[in-house]
Amino acid sequence: MEGEVTSQTVSRGTLSLALFVALCLVALLAPGAEARPPPKRSGPLNFDERRCSRAIEEWRNPKTGRMETVARSETCVLFYTYDPLAEDDEERDFGVVWVQSRVEPRNGWCARRVASDLFVSKDTKIHTTRPKKTQGTGSSRQLRVKLGTDANGAGAKTGTVSETIKIFPKKLRHSTTTTDTSRVFRQRWSGLRGKPLNFASGAEVSWAIDDPPDALTSGLTYRFEKRGTCK
């Protein structure tokens, strides 16, 4: 049996008689806990802000009537602006949006699918995203996520943001879509994992001069299965 809770805010559901749980966390623009140390930065990129959200997901055990923790999760969005004095575009300013997310299954619950999303307003252009390729792996390994920006060719130097994460079987996919209100860059993992999962992704963006993005958010959706044991 499957239960699902989705909304535009942190959702905590009581899912009786459920073996599967699908839950959603959206990080709104409020300061909060840090997922982990910030990524490395170089070149003419100025750090602007970091905003985070954290959630504890719970499930009521139908046999005992007690609440148990399914998972802890957190997502952070970081914003870097490309120094306007280092580029000569007369119409647009540039920057990098970076997302750090983490999911920690607990008490015999296993993550089956996780999606880490970056949302920007529709009037904000996405020029480049990273990671770019689908990553399939039969065993855990290190993945360096690195994004370079030269203000879409208007900059004299390249600024970079990078971070190394460990990825786990089975697959890590990426896609960019557009909704009625946002452009979305999604990082999707599928597999079976009962221990922490970290995610990192980034996008080079631009906006009209003196009109910075009014919406930069990150979000997490995930599905858990109660198995007792998993890797």
N, C-alpha and C positions, 0 to 999 in steps of 0.2 A: 504494500500500500504506500502511496506517496502523498506527502503534504507539501504545500507550497505557500510561501509568504513573500510577497513582493510589494514594494512601495517606494516612494521617493525619500524616505527617511530610514533610519536603522530599524529593522524589523526583528522582533523576537516572538516566536510562535510557540504555542503549546500544541503539539501535534500528537494527539493520542493515537495509539495503535499504528504508528508510522514506522516503517523500516527505512524509508528514504526521507531525507529532508532537503528541500531546496530553499535557500534563504538569500536575502539581498541586503547589502550594505552600501549606502551612498555617502561619500564624504562631502559634506557641505562646507562652506567657506568659514570655518571657525578654527582657531588654533587648538592643537591637541597633542596627543602623544606621538612620539616619533617612531616610525616603523623600524628604522635602523640608521646608522650614520649616513649623511648625505653623500651623493655621488661625487666623484672627482670632477673638477672644473678647471678649464684653462682657456686662455685667450680673452678677447674683449667681451666677455659675458659677465654681467652684473647680477648677483643674487638679489631677487626681489622679495619673495616670500615663500613660506612653507605652511601648508594647512593640512590637518590630519583628522581622522575620525577612527574610533575604535569601538568594537562591539563584542559582547559575549552572547553566543547563541545557546539556548536551553531547550530541553525536551522533557516532557513529563513521562516517566516510565509507567506504563499502564498496569504493571504487576505490583509495583511498590507504591505508586502514587507520588513518588518523589521526583523533583526536578533534577536533571543532570545536565552538565555542560556538554554540548556537542562540539563546540569550537570557539576559539577566540580569533578575532580577525581585526586587521587595521589597514588603512589605505591613506597615503599621503600624496598630495600634489605639490610640486615645486615649480617655481616660475623664475626664469632667468631672462633678462633683457640684453640684447646685443647693443653695445655702446653706440648711440647715434652718431657720435663724433668719429667712429671708425668705419662708417659706411656712407654712401652718397645717394641713396635712393631718396628722392624728393617727395614721394607720395606715401611710403609705407615705413613702419618700424618693424623690427624683427626680434624674435626671442625663441627660447626653448622651454617647453613644458615637459616635466619629468614626473613619472608616477612610480611610487614604491608601494608594494602591497605585500601582505603576509597573512597566511591562514595557518592556524594551529589546531588540528583535530585533537579531541580529548576522549577519554573513557571508552575506547574501543570503536569510536566512530572513524570512518575512513572517507577522505575526500575522493570523489570520483571525477568531478569537473569543477574548474574554477575559471572565471572570466574576470580579468582586470581591465577596466575601461578608463579611457581618457575622454572627457567631454569638453568641447570648446564651442562657443557660439557660432552660428552659421556665417556671420560676417567676418569671422576669423579664418584666414586661409591656413591649411596644413600643406607644407611643401615637402617635407621628408619625414619618415617615421623609422624607428628602430625598436626592436629587431625587425628585420625585413623578411627573412625566410622562415618557412616552417621548419621546426626543429624536431626530428624524430630520434628517439634514443632508446636503446635496450637496457641501458644502465645509467646511473647518475654521472654527471660530468659538469665541469665548469663552463659557463657561457659569459663572455664579455659583451655587454651591451654598450655601444659607443655611438654617439650622435655628434656629427660635426656640422657647423653652420658658418657660412660666409655671407649671411644676409641675402641669400638667394642670388649670389654673384655680385652684390653691390658692396661687399666688405673688402677691406684690404687684407684682413687676416681671418683665419679660421678659429672659431671658438668651439670647444668640445665639452661634452658632458659624458661621463662613462662610469660604469659600475659592473662588477663581476658577481654573478649569482650562480647557484648550483641548480641545475634542472634535473628532473626525474622522469622515468618512463611514465607515460608512453609517448605523448606528442604535445608540442607547443606550437600553436598556430597564431596568425595575425591577420587582421582585416580592418579596412576603413569603410565606414558607412555614413550616411547622412539621414537624419530624422527631420521632423518638422521644425525643430528648434536648435539642433546641435549637429556638429560633426563629431563622429565617434571613432577612436582608434582602439581596437579590442585585442587583447592578448588572451588566448584561450588554451588552457591546459586540460588534458584528459589522461586518466590513469587510475591508480589506486595507491593512496598514501595516507598513513596514519600519523605522520610526523610533520613538522613545519614545512611550508612551501613559501618561498620568496619569489616575487616577480618584480621586474623593472622594465620600463618602456619609456620612450620619449618621442617628441615631435617638434620639428622646426615650424614655427608659426609666424604669421605677420598680420598686421592690422593697419588701418589708416592712421597717419601721423596724428598724435595728440588724442587718439580715441582708442585706448588700450582695451583688451578683451573684458567684457563685463561678466563673463561666465567661464571659469576654468575649474572643473571639478573632476574627481576620480570616483570610481565606483567598483564594487565587488559583487559578483553573484557566484554562488557555489552550490554544489549538491553533495550531500554526505550519505553514506550507507552504514548501517549498524552491522558490523561483521565480527566484532570481538578482537580479531587480529588482522593486521595489514602492515605492509612495509613502511 
